[in-house]
Amino acid sequence: MSRRLAVLAGAAAAVLLAACQPRTPAPATQASAPAAPALQVQAISPEEVARLFERRVGQPPAAAAFVPGQVIVKLKAGRTTAMAAPELRRLQIETDEQLTSGGERIYRVQPAVARAMEPQAMRERTLELVRTMAARPDVEYAQPNFIFQIGAVPNDPGFVQQWHYQDNGSAAGQVPGGINLPQVWETNKGSANVVVAVIDTGILPAHPDITGSPNLVPGYDMISDAFIANDGGGRDNDPTDPGDGFAAGECGPGSQPQPNSWHGTHVAGTVGVGNTNNGVGVAGINWAVKLQAVRVLGKCGGTMVDINDGIRWAAGLPVPGVPTNATPAKVINMSLGGNSPCSASPATQAAINDAIAAGTTVVVAAGNSAADASGFLPAGCNGVITVAASDARGFLVTRYSNFGPRVDILAPGGDTQRDDTGDGQNDGVLSMVQGGYARYNGTSMASPHVAGVVALMLAARPTLTPAQVLAELKAQAMPRNATQCPRPCGAGLLNARAALGGGSPPPPPPPPPPDGAMVALAPSTATLNIGASTTLVASVSAAGAPLAGKTVTFASTNAAVATVSPATATTDSTGQARVMVAGLTPGTSSVSAAAEGAQAAAAITVAAKVSALSWAGGVAIAVLAVLGGLRAKRLRAAPRP
């Protein structure tokens, strides 16, 4: 039986960020008796968290997850249509006149053609169409529709278990991995003038720690596909989370069941959606704030188009067919991601650029693949604050947290496999879920710590720009040594007290790259067989003019999969430099090109035989465009290549 889907079977393993989604919690006594003196926390064993982590996150798949048969196309300024009807028929594709918030058009393989294609052929056809569209002189960019996944002391009884908020140190009452919040709360508890948008799975407004909270403002459900939405319809003004779990086979033949995560509520609880200091449940970083839920993730994940529209709407920018956001956010948190470098998704970078230009600070999770964050989006995008995860010791959680030069700062993400606080409980981050509270770990949990502190900063200094916020956070972070961060983890551990000090004027925005340089790397994605090689071309320019004689440094994030040669090259008279990429073993890597302070990256896949599929349980799924929507065509199981 077919179902409406907008995701691949491999999407559940594609990314990343809901790293420790436990089973659906049983109703807790705290929910029925909110004044109970003891907090009821759903018990989740470290073994179960580890099992779910491996199953839900695992290693990045052999190729980025995207919707087969869909191509996102942005035309150059002044152009209104990319293809006439005869050319559409020749390419066996179709489109409609509806544009995305970024002015892109979605092209789809004709349904009859899609139904006749095997999954691998459909995937290759999609990438071929991307290349065809991108080569047209009237097209600014073309790309796949990528799939994303989920990333004064209050009197709340659970606060004593929230080690991640405590004063940093080794004395009694202190935690080495705490972010120094209690002293901040003596003078700054937040402001109702600051809106934080949590772009995630939605919210549980009936939770006992949220009911009646003045901190919740109207949000929006941006999920356009009814199956993913799981609430009986598409886009609407109700961001309530109905659950994102699914039964065996619902996300493709052979896909394994997943529990509801209540991920968005857990994240929002950290920022401060609830009634902090109400004697119930747990505390949030902000006692006063306006929390806006923007729902973009549901069953089996969410699409890039919905997420990009969610970013713009949250920032107060227009989205076709959606009412204007009456309370634009000053801060956006995205604990989500996709396993492709941002250079492969100019549409996502454009949405982020628009939000930042509107004055919104964008905070994102680094990802949970224990890999270089530059190979993931939105973690690798320009302008965002990328957050890696630390444990109760203040150490980078190397077993899952992404890392690398793209990471800006470290914040508590927790580790449910450790008890460094010695309280007999695992060291996950404690926050709200359906029926009570639970401890999760992941960079999904680290990111809202930073978003929450940014909201406190803006409460004290509302004129701070996104660039100034980032510079201040990095300048005031607690430095980490090589033992605490054996891999690059940014400027250090988040320090709320120092960031809120306010003793000096805001730092100026960081200077642009020398000469306003820009680097592009083409192609942005490549698939190789073992032993094969391909050439990438780096183009260095400034103000549209090529820069000759500039040194370009090339690197591969996974040299066991793919190597680059040479490591450095000098641009020619056209501003170009070339590098050869050789495939060694099956897997993925990201090849970067850096010059004059700017950088670009390309996603490299090495396959044993041919380009790999996206997989869930060894079974492939093709997504077909039908009546402007999407339908899954269930196919026979196929062995992994």
ZIURDA-V202167 format. One record per residue. N is the residue number from 1. RES is the residue in one small letter. PSI is psi as a letter, one per 40 degrees, with the letter a starting at -180 (* if undefined). Layout:
n->N res->RES psi->PSI
n->N res->RES psi->PSI
This chain:
n->1 res->m psi->h
n->2 res->s psi->i
n->3 res->r psi->i
n->4 res->r psi->h
n->5 res->l psi->i
n->6 res->a psi->f
n->7 res->v psi->i
n->8 res->l psi->i
n->9 res->a psi->d
n->10 res->g psi->e
n->11 res->a psi->d
n->12 res->a psi->d
n->13 res->a psi->e
n->14 res->a psi->d
n->15 res->v psi->i
n->16 res->l psi->d
n->17 res->l psi->d
n->18 res->a psi->g
n->19 res->a psi->d
n->20 res->c psi->f
n->21 res->q psi->h
n->22 res->p psi->i
n->23 res->r psi->i
n->24 res->t psi->h
n->25 res->p psi->i
n->26 res->a psi->i
n->27 res->p psi->h
n->28 res->a psi->i
n->29 res->t psi->d
n->30 res->q psi->d
n->31 res->a psi->d
n->32 res->s psi->e
n->33 res->a psi->g
n->34 res->p psi->e
n->35 res->a psi->e
n->36 res->a psi->h
n->37 res->p psi->d
n->38 res->a psi->h
n->39 res->l psi->h
n->40 res->q psi->h
n->41 res->v psi->h
n->42 res->q psi->h
n->43 res->a psi->h
n->44 res->i psi->h
n->45 res->s psi->i
n->46 res->p psi->d
n->47 res->e psi->d
n->48 res->e psi->d
n->49 res->v psi->d
n->50 res->a psi->d
n->51 res->r psi->d
n->52 res->l psi->d
n->53 res->f psi->d
n->54 res->e psi->d
n->55 res->r psi->d
n->56 res->r psi->d
n->57 res->v psi->c
n->58 res->g psi->a
n->59 res->q psi->i
n->60 res->p psi->i
n->61 res->p psi->i
n->62 res->a psi->e
n->63 res->a psi->i
n->64 res->a psi->i
n->65 res->a psi->h
n->66 res->f psi->i
n->67 res->v psi->h
n->68 res->p psi->i
n->69 res->g psi->e
n->70 res->q psi->h
n->71 res->v psi->h
n->72 res->i psi->h
n->73 res->v psi->h
n->74 res->k psi->h
n->75 res->l psi->i
n->76 res->k psi->i
n->77 res->a psi->h
n->78 res->g psi->e
n->79 res->r psi->i
n->80 res->t psi->d
n->81 res->t psi->h
n->82 res->a psi->d
n->83 res->m psi->h
n->84 res->a psi->i
n->85 res->a psi->d
n->86 res->p psi->d
n->87 res->e psi->d
n->88 res->l psi->d
n->89 res->r psi->d
n->90 res->r psi->d
n->91 res->l psi->e
n->92 res->q psi->f
n->93 res->i psi->i
n->94 res->e psi->i
n->95 res->t psi->i
n->96 res->d psi->a
n->97 res->e psi->e
n->98 res->q psi->h
n->99 res->l psi->i
n->100 res->t psi->i
n->101 res->s psi->d
n->102 res->g psi->e
n->103 res->g psi->e
n->104 res->e psi->i
n->105 res->r psi->i
n->106 res->i psi->h
n->107 res->y psi->h
n->108 res->r psi->i
n->109 res->v psi->h
n->110 res->q psi->h
n->111 res->p psi->d
n->112 res->a psi->d
n->113 res->v psi->d
n->114 res->a psi->d
n->115 res->r psi->d
n->116 res->a psi->e
n->117 res->m psi->i
n->118 res->e psi->i
n->119 res->p psi->d
n->120 res->q psi->d
n->121 res->a psi->d
n->122 res->m psi->d
n->123 res->r psi->d
n->124 res->e psi->d
n->125 res->r psi->d
n->126 res->t psi->d
n->127 res->l psi->d
n->128 res->e psi->d
n->129 res->l psi->d
n->130 res->v psi->d
n->131 res->r psi->d
n->132 res->t psi->d
n->133 res->m psi->d
n->134 res->a psi->d
n->135 res->a psi->e
n->136 res->r psi->i
n->137 res->p psi->e
n->138 res->d psi->e
n->139 res->v psi->h
n->140 res->e psi->d
n->141 res->y psi->i
n->142 res->a psi->i
n->143 res->q psi->i
n->144 res->p psi->i
n->145 res->n psi->g
n->146 res->f psi->i
n->147 res->i psi->h
n->148 res->f psi->i
n->149 res->q psi->i
n->150 res->i psi->*
n->151 res->g psi->*
n->152 res->a psi->h
n->153 res->v psi->h
n->154 res->p psi->i
n->155 res->n psi->e
n->156 res->d psi->h
n->157 res->p psi->d
n->158 res->g psi->e
n->159 res->f psi->d
n->160 res->v psi->d
n->161 res->q psi->e
n->162 res->q psi->g
n->163 res->w psi->d
n->164 res->h psi->e
n->165 res->y psi->e
n->166 res->q psi->i
n->167 res->d psi->i
n->168 res->n psi->h
n->169 res->g psi->a
n->170 res->s psi->e
n->171 res->a psi->i
n->172 res->a psi->h
n->173 res->g psi->e
n->174 res->q psi->i
n->175 res->v psi->h
n->176 res->p psi->d
n->177 res->g psi->e
n->178 res->g psi->i
n->179 res->i psi->e
n->180 res->n psi->f
n->181 res->l psi->d
n->182 res->p psi->d
n->183 res->q psi->d
n->184 res->v psi->d
n->185 res->w psi->e
n->186 res->e psi->d
n->187 res->t psi->e
n->188 res->n psi->h
n->189 res->k psi->e
n->190 res->g psi->a
n->191 res->s psi->h
n->192 res->a psi->e
n->193 res->n psi->e
n->194 res->v psi->h
n->195 res->v psi->h
n->196 res->v psi->h
n->197 res->a psi->h
n->198 res->v psi->h
n->199 res->i psi->h
n->200 res->d psi->a
n->201 res->t psi->e
n->202 res->g psi->a
n->203 res->i psi->i
n->204 res->l psi->g
n->205 res->p psi->e
n->206 res->a psi->e
n->207 res->h psi->i
n->208 res->p psi->d
n->209 res->d psi->e
n->210 res->i psi->d
n->211 res->t psi->h
n->212 res->g psi->e
n->213 res->s psi->h
n->214 res->p psi->e
n->215 res->n psi->e
n->216 res->l psi->h
n->217 res->v psi->i
n->218 res->p psi->h
n->219 res->g psi->a
n->220 res->y psi->i
n->221 res->d psi->h
n->222 res->m psi->e
n->223 res->i psi->h
n->224 res->s psi->e
n->225 res->d psi->h
n->226 res->a psi->d
n->227 res->f psi->d
n->228 res->i psi->d
n->229 res->a psi->d
n->230 res->n psi->f
n->231 res->d psi->e
n->232 res->g psi->e
n->233 res->g psi->a
n->234 res->g psi->b
n->235 res->r psi->h
n->236 res->d psi->a
n->237 res->n psi->e
n->238 res->d psi->h
n->239 res->p psi->e
n->240 res->t psi->h
n->241 res->d psi->h
n->242 res->p psi->e
n->243 res->g psi->i
n->244 res->d psi->e
n->245 res->g psi->i
n->246 res->f psi->i
n->247 res->a psi->i
n->248 res->a psi->h
n->249 res->g psi->e
n->250 res->e psi->d
n->251 res->c psi->f
n->252 res->g psi->i
n->253 res->p psi->h
n->254 res->g psi->e
n->255 res->s psi->i
n->256 res->q psi->i
n->257 res->p psi->i
n->258 res->q psi->i
n->259 res->p psi->i
n->260 res->n psi->h
n->261 res->s psi->d
n->262 res->w psi->f
n->263 res->h psi->d
n->264 res->g psi->d
n->265 res->t psi->d
n->266 res->h psi->d
n->267 res->v psi->d
n->268 res->a psi->d
n->269 res->g psi->d
n->270 res->t psi->d
n->271 res->v psi->d
n->272 res->g psi->f
n->273 res->v psi->d
n->274 res->g psi->a
n->275 res->n psi->g
n->276 res->t psi->i
n->277 res->n psi->f
n->278 res->n psi->e
n->279 res->g psi->e
n->280 res->v psi->h
n->281 res->g psi->b
n->282 res->v psi->i
n->283 res->a psi->i
n->284 res->g psi->i
n->285 res->i psi->d
n->286 res->n psi->h
n->287 res->w psi->d
n->288 res->a psi->h
n->289 res->v psi->i
n->290 res->k psi->h
n->291 res->l psi->h
n->292 res->q psi->h
n->293 res->a psi->h
n->294 res->v psi->h
n->295 res->r psi->h
n->296 res->v psi->e
n->297 res->l psi->h
n->298 res->g psi->a
n->299 res->k psi->h
n->300 res->c psi->e
n->301 res->g psi->a
n->302 res->g psi->i
n->303 res->t psi->i
n->304 res->m psi->d
n->305 res->v psi->d
n->306 res->d psi->d
n->307 res->i psi->d
n->308 res->n psi->d
n->309 res->d psi->d
n->310 res->g psi->d
n->311 res->i psi->d
n->312 res->r psi->d
n->313 res->w psi->d
n->314 res->a psi->d
n->315 res->a psi->e
n->316 res->g psi->e
n->317 res->l psi->i
n->318 res->p psi->i
n->319 res->v psi->h
n->320 res->p psi->h
n->321 res->g psi->e
n->322 res->v psi->h
n->323 res->p psi->i
n->324 res->t psi->i
n->325 res->n psi->h
n->326 res->a psi->e
n->327 res->t psi->g
n->328 res->p psi->i
n->329 res->a psi->i
n->330 res->k psi->e
n->331 res->v psi->h
n->332 res->i psi->h
n->333 res->n psi->h
n->334 res->m psi->h
n->335 res->s psi->g
n->336 res->l psi->i
n->337 res->g psi->i
n->338 res->g psi->i
n->339 res->n psi->g
n->340 res->s psi->i
n->341 res->p psi->i
n->342 res->c psi->d
n->343 res->s psi->d
n->344 res->a psi->e
n->345 res->s psi->g
n->346 res->p psi->d
n->347 res->a psi->d
n->348 res->t psi->d
n->349 res->q psi->d
n->350 res->a psi->d
n->351 res->a psi->d
n->352 res->i psi->d
n->353 res->n psi->d
n->354 res->d psi->d
n->355 res->a psi->d
n->356 res->i psi->d
n->357 res->a psi->d
n->358 res->a psi->e
n->359 res->g psi->e
n->360 res->t psi->h
n->361 res->t psi->h
n->362 res->v psi->h
n->363 res->v psi->h
n->364 res->v psi->i
n->365 res->a psi->i
n->366 res->a psi->d
n->367 res->g psi->i
n->368 res->n psi->f
n->369 res->s psi->e
n->370 res->a psi->f
n->371 res->a psi->i
n->372 res->d psi->h
n->373 res->a psi->e
n->374 res->s psi->e
n->375 res->g psi->e
n->376 res->f psi->i
n->377 res->l psi->i
n->378 res->p psi->e
n->379 res->a psi->d
n->380 res->g psi->e
n->381 res->c psi->i
n->382 res->n psi->i
n->383 res->g psi->e
n->384 res->v psi->i
n->385 res->i psi->h
n->386 res->t psi->h
n->387 res->v psi->h
n->388 res->a psi->i
n->389 res->a psi->h
n->390 res->s psi->i
n->391 res->d psi->a
n->392 res->a psi->e
n->393 res->r psi->e
n->394 res->g psi->e
n->395 res->f psi->i
n->396 res->l psi->h
n->397 res->v psi->g
n->398 res->t psi->e
n->399 res->r psi->e
n->400 res->y psi->d
n->401 res->s psi->h
n->402 res->n psi->i
n->403 res->f psi->a
n->404 res->g psi->i
n->405 res->p psi->e
n->406 res->r psi->e
n->407 res->v psi->h
n->408 res->d psi->d
n->409 res->i psi->i
n->410 res->l psi->h
n->411 res->a psi->i
n->412 res->p psi->h
n->413 res->g psi->e
n->414 res->g psi->i
n->415 res->d psi->h
n->416 res->t psi->e
n->417 res->q psi->e
n->418 res->r psi->i
n->419 res->d psi->g
n->420 res->d psi->e
n->421 res->t psi->e
n->422 res->g psi->f
n->423 res->d psi->e
n->424 res->g psi->e
n->425 res->q psi->i
n->426 res->n psi->i
n->427 res->d psi->f
n->428 res->g psi->i
n->429 res->v psi->h
n->430 res->l psi->h
n->431 res->s psi->a
n->432 res->m psi->i
n->433 res->v psi->i
n->434 res->q psi->h
n->435 res->g psi->e
n->436 res->g psi->b
n->437 res->y psi->i
n->438 res->a psi->i
n->439 res->r psi->h
n->440 res->y psi->i
n->441 res->n psi->i
n->442 res->g psi->i
n->443 res->t psi->e
n->444 res->s psi->d
n->445 res->m psi->d
n->446 res->a psi->d
n->447 res->s psi->d
n->448 res->p psi->d
n->449 res->h psi->d
n->450 res->v psi->d
n->451 res->a psi->d
n->452 res->g psi->d
n->453 res->v psi->d
n->454 res->v psi->d
n->455 res->a psi->d
n->456 res->l psi->d
n->457 res->m psi->d
n->458 res->l psi->d
n->459 res->a psi->d
n->460 res->a psi->d
n->461 res->r psi->g
n->462 res->p psi->e
n->463 res->t psi->e
n->464 res->l psi->h
n->465 res->t psi->i
n->466 res->p psi->d
n->467 res->a psi->d
n->468 res->q psi->d
n->469 res->v psi->d
n->470 res->l psi->d
n->471 res->a psi->d
n->472 res->e psi->d
n->473 res->l psi->d
n->474 res->k psi->d
n->475 res->a psi->d
n->476 res->q psi->e
n->477 res->a psi->i
n->478 res->m psi->h
n->479 res->p psi->i
n->480 res->r psi->i
n->481 res->n psi->a
n->482 res->a psi->d
n->483 res->t psi->d
n->484 res->q psi->d
n->485 res->c psi->g
n->486 res->p psi->e
n->487 res->r psi->i
n->488 res->p psi->h
n->489 res->c psi->f
n->490 res->g psi->a
n->491 res->a psi->e
n->492 res->g psi->a
n->493 res->l psi->h
n->494 res->l psi->h
n->495 res->n psi->g
n->496 res->a psi->d
n->497 res->r psi->d
n->498 res->a psi->d
n->499 res->a psi->d
n->500 res->l psi->e
n->501 res->g psi->d
n->502 res->g psi->e
n->503 res->g psi->d
n->504 res->s psi->i
n->505 res->p psi->i
n->506 res->p psi->i
n->507 res->p psi->i
n->508 res->p psi->i
n->509 res->p psi->i
n->510 res->p psi->i
n->511 res->p psi->i
n->512 res->p psi->i
n->513 res->p psi->i
n->514 res->p psi->h
n->515 res->d psi->e
n->516 res->g psi->f
n->517 res->a psi->i
n->518 res->m psi->i
n->519 res->v psi->h
n->520 res->a psi->i
n->521 res->l psi->h
n->522 res->a psi->i
n->523 res->p psi->i
n->524 res->s psi->e
n->525 res->t psi->i
n->526 res->a psi->i
n->527 res->t psi->h
n->528 res->l psi->i
n->529 res->n psi->i
n->530 res->i psi->h
n->531 res->g psi->e
n->532 res->a psi->i
n->533 res->s psi->i
n->534 res->t psi->i
n->535 res->t psi->h
n->536 res->l psi->i
n->537 res->v psi->h
n->538 res->a psi->h
n->539 res->s psi->h
n->540 res->v psi->h
n->541 res->s psi->i
n->542 res->a psi->h
n->543 res->a psi->f
n->544 res->g psi->e
n->545 res->a psi->h
n->546 res->p psi->i
n->547 res->l psi->h
n->548 res->a psi->i
n->549 res->g psi->e
n->550 res->k psi->i
n->551 res->t psi->h
n->552 res->v psi->h
n->553 res->t psi->h
n->554 res->f psi->i
n->555 res->a psi->i
n->556 res->s psi->h
n->557 res->t psi->e
n->558 res->n psi->g
n->559 res->a psi->e
n->560 res->a psi->d
n->561 res->v psi->d
n->562 res->a psi->i
n->563 res->t psi->i
n->564 res->v psi->i
n->565 res->s psi->h
n->566 res->p psi->i
n->567 res->a psi->d
n->568 res->t psi->i
n->569 res->a psi->i
n->570 res->t psi->h
n->571 res->t psi->i
n->572 res->d psi->a
n->573 res->s psi->e
n->574 res->t psi->e
n->575 res->g psi->e
n->576 res->q psi->i
n->577 res->a psi->i
n->578 res->r psi->i
n->579 res->v psi->i
n->580 res->m psi->h
n->581 res->v psi->h
n->582 res->a psi->h
n->583 res->g psi->h
n->584 res->l psi->d
n->585 res->t psi->i
n->586 res->p psi->h
n->587 res->g psi->a
n->588 res->t psi->i
n->589 res->s psi->i
n->590 res->s psi->h
n->591 res->v psi->h
n->592 res->s psi->i
n->593 res->a psi->h
n->594 res->a psi->h
n->595 res->a psi->h
n->596 res->e psi->f
n->597 res->g psi->e
n->598 res->a psi->i
n->599 res->q psi->i
n->600 res->a psi->i
n->601 res->a psi->i
n->602 res->a psi->i
n->603 res->a psi->h
n->604 res->i psi->h
n->605 res->t psi->h
n->606 res->v psi->h
n->607 res->a psi->i
n->608 res->a psi->d
n->609 res->k psi->c
n->610 res->v psi->i
n->611 res->s psi->h
n->612 res->a psi->i
n->613 res->l psi->i
n->614 res->s psi->i
n->615 res->w psi->i
n->616 res->a psi->h
n->617 res->g psi->f
n->618 res->g psi->e
n->619 res->v psi->h
n->620 res->a psi->i
n->621 res->i psi->h
n->622 res->a psi->h
n->623 res->v psi->h
n->624 res->l psi->i
n->625 res->a psi->h
n->626 res->v psi->h
n->627 res->l psi->f
n->628 res->g psi->e
n->629 res->g psi->a
n->630 res->l psi->i
n->631 res->r psi->i
n->632 res->a psi->h
n->633 res->k psi->h
n->634 res->r psi->h
n->635 res->l psi->i
n->636 res->r psi->i
n->637 res->a psi->i
n->638 res->a psi->i
n->639 res->p psi->i
n->640 res->r psi->i
n->641 res->p psi->*
